Amino acid sequence: MTHSTPFQFKNYQPRPLEIIDTTLREGSQSSLLHDHQKYFFNQDDKVEIVRALIIYGVKFIELFAPNVSPQEKADFAAIKAVRDELIVQKGYTFLLAHVRCHPDDVAAAVEAGADGLNFYIGLSDIARAHSHGKDLTTIIRNARALLEEIRANYPHLILRFSGEDAFRTAEADLFRVYDEIAPLVVRLGTPDTVGVAMPASIAQRIQLLRQRYPTIDLEGHFHDDRGFSLINALESVKSGMRYINTTLLGIGDRSGITSVTALLYNLYIDKAYDHLEGYHLRASYPINVMFASKLKKLVPSKEPVSLTNRTHTAGVHQKAVLNSATTYEAFPLDQFGVSESEVLLGPLSGWNVIHYFLKEIKYYNLDESIAKQIAAVFKERVYNLGPQDSPTKILIEIAESEFGLSHMSVPERFKDNILQVMDDSKNNDQAHRETAVGLKRK
């Protein structure tokens, strides 16, 4: 079955991969916002996040329908102003409103100046029975009538239609609805709303949709309930899907969805360079740090683009990393803005890193045999550290008070030329490690 698409992007040629970032829609549903009694992103947060996303290279940003609340309506206007301000510098970015198949949502989005409407309605048996209560015939009739009216009155709008819970919807039911909707939209969504899909089912579903609707782009939205959101997004891109929904740090309802930086990072590793066109990859870690600060937390340890992914605590690892970071850092995180490694001084540290820290960073006179003795004493003491204690201070106290170490004489002109810094008096972007000390590899 072949359909033609009536709408074409004005003055914009879609790239091989287009991120539709939904941090301020899907991400706003994250329970993480409740952990610190934040509950919502305020307008200043949203403006900063949107500005960062646009500079990062994202061309499609999904927002709530403005009639969700008066605040969302005001925020939509503020976000649009930021977008308009950056057009000369970064080109056009499309603001998409996430809307029900309901005239009120459409009217609010059109009035707010949305560039497109992302329609959704549950198509699975479960959604029809327990969410909206409509049968397929009613869904088709109402959605088609609304879309035809929009096409007639607002032909410039980008329209997407998603059958929510697509991977628990029978293919026959999905096709029955999409056959009627496809001629009126530019994209068909395949949301894995509750995270049940596996990579093989993703590939199979995309193949069937591509065969049935060859002129329509597909959009993926993958939840992480089983931990597969990233791999499912990668499988979708591999299978020819152009549009992927993401959020910063992968936050969203329940376990969240695909992380934008994790997706681009893995495409880079897989050498899918054409899919990275127009994205400012070195801004990946900075944008993660910025967003984590909004949540009052560190960049999560499971986020690939993080300082944690270049942090080492085991003595054997620390020794090897001092010689060559590639020993335990296989991937080019520096290309994504993680320009430092961090070696944490603690109970697992060996004498090698203690020798390195005391001699190369703090300029003490000592040889390897003394370093081994100091390490033995340090390992006994460090297990008694409290939350406010500093491993570096304990180590220095041991070195000076119990071993009488003295400083080497280092000319002032050389002191600023150290390539590694290991000092917990200095904060870093990942921030405030109270019980360990970082070694940063520039």
RATAFEN-V178220 format. One line per field, one symbol per residue. burial: I if it has 16 or more other C-alpha atoms within 10 Angstrom, else O. A space follows every 10 residues. Layout:
burial = ???
//
This chain:
burial = OOIOOOIOOO OOOOOOIIII IIIIIIIIII IIIOOOOOOI IOIOOIIOII IIIIIIIIII IIIIIIIOOO OIIOIIIIII OIIOOOOOOI IIIIIIIIII IOOOIIOIII OIOIIIIIII IIIIIOIIOO OOOIOIOOII OOIIOOIIOI IOOOOOIIII IIIIIIIIIO OOOIIOIIOO IIIIIIIIII IIIIIIIIIO OIIOIIIOII OIIOIIIIII IIIIIOIIII IIIIIIIOII IIIIIIIIII IIIOIIIIII IIIIIIIIOO OOOOIIOOII IIIIIIIIII IIOIIOOIII OOIIIIIIII IIIIIOIIIO IIOOIOOOOO OOIIIIIIII IIIIIIIOII IIIIIIIIII IOIIIIOOOI IIOIIOOIIO OIOOOOOOOI IIOOIIOIIO OOOOIOOOOO OOOOOOOOOI IIIIOOOOOI OOOOIIIIII IO
//
